[in-house]
Amino acid sequence: DIQMTQSPSSLSASVGDRVTITCRASQSINTYLNWYQQKPGKAPKLLISAASSLQSGDPLRFSGSGSGTDFTLTISSLQPEDFATYYCQQSYRSPRAFGQGTKVEIK
Amino acid sequence: QVQLQQWGAGLVKPSETLSLTCAVYGGSFSGYYWSWIRQPPGKGLEWIGEINQSGSTNYNPSLKSPVTISVDTSNNQFSLRLSSVTAADTAVYYCAREGGYGGDSYAFDYWGQGSLVIVSS
């Protein structure tokens, strides 16, 4: 099975900061990597698919990059509504697997 | 607009069977895989398994409790049964659609509202 590892597990940042979250797969997954945003008490929301495709309607301050085993989610200028937990997920093969999550908190 | 609405028992006794159903409204039911995903309190997401309209399934082998996912295409619904549950199966359970995003890339693009299931006597 493919294991997904995110870092850091949590981070504190201020509004306007640039934030980078890393996700590493235990084997190459090409660009079959998705990012989700989850706010407390809510279902996760698809943010980025296929490593770098931002979902329609989502802010351009979110971007994704990477291929193979190493991926990055970047928030260029953190906004108050971005404080949430972010998960990566591989769709290369079953069983689907998520990273353990990165909680972005207010500094 | 695709909507997933899920329901089921919120309290299950240890060793009994957890049962949830998810109904799909709007969009097409065929041509997709439909998944169950769970999240223990304060923890991350775990994929349980998936089914398509033909009844073809894939399950996560790491789950300790036996899992069955079934489909009812006449009502655009799919269901989860988790047998012999323990306290470790306490979680918010989500149903989700896995949609295609260019080539053969897939992602969970529509989610149910989530159902908290507590396993306790």
Chai-1 contact restraints between the chains, C-beta under 6 A:
chainA,res_idxA,chainB,res_idxB,connection_type,confidence,min_distance_angstrom,max_distance_angstrom,comment,restraint_id
A,Y32,B,S105,contact,1.0,0.0,6.0,A-B,restraint_1
A,N34,B,A107,contact,1.0,0.0,6.0,A-B,restraint_2
A,A43,B,Y94,contact,1.0,0.0,6.0,A-B,restraint_3
A,A43,B,W111,contact,1.0,0.0,6.0,A-B,restraint_4
A,A43,B,G114,contact,1.0,0.0,6.0,A-B,restraint_5
A,L46,B,A107,contact,1.0,0.0,6.0,A-B,restraint_6
A,L46,B,D109,contact,1.0,0.0,6.0,A-B,restraint_7
A,S49,B,Y101,contact,1.0,0.0,6.0,A-B,restraint_8
A,S49,B,A107,contact,1.0,0.0,6.0,A-B,restraint_9
A,A50,B,Y101,contact,1.0,0.0,6.0,A-B,restraint_10
A,A50,B,G102,contact,1.0,0.0,6.0,A-B,restraint_11
A,A50,B,S105,contact,1.0,0.0,6.0,A-B,restraint_12
A,Y87,B,L45,contact,1.0,0.0,6.0,A-B,restraint_13
A,S91,B,Y106,contact,1.0,0.0,6.0,A-B,restraint_14
A,S94,B,N58,contact,1.0,0.0,6.0,A-B,restraint_15
A,P95,B,W47,contact,1.0,0.0,6.0,A-B,restraint_16
A,P95,B,N60,contact,1.0,0.0,6.0,A-B,restraint_17
A,R96,B,W47,contact,1.0,0.0,6.0,A-B,restraint_18
A,F98,B,G44,contact,1.0,0.0,6.0,A-B,restraint_19
A,F98,B,L45,contact,1.0,0.0,6.0,A-B,restraint_20
A,Q100,B,G44,contact,1.0,0.0,6.0,A-B,restraint_21
A,G101,B,G44,contact,1.0,0.0,6.0,A-B,restraint_22
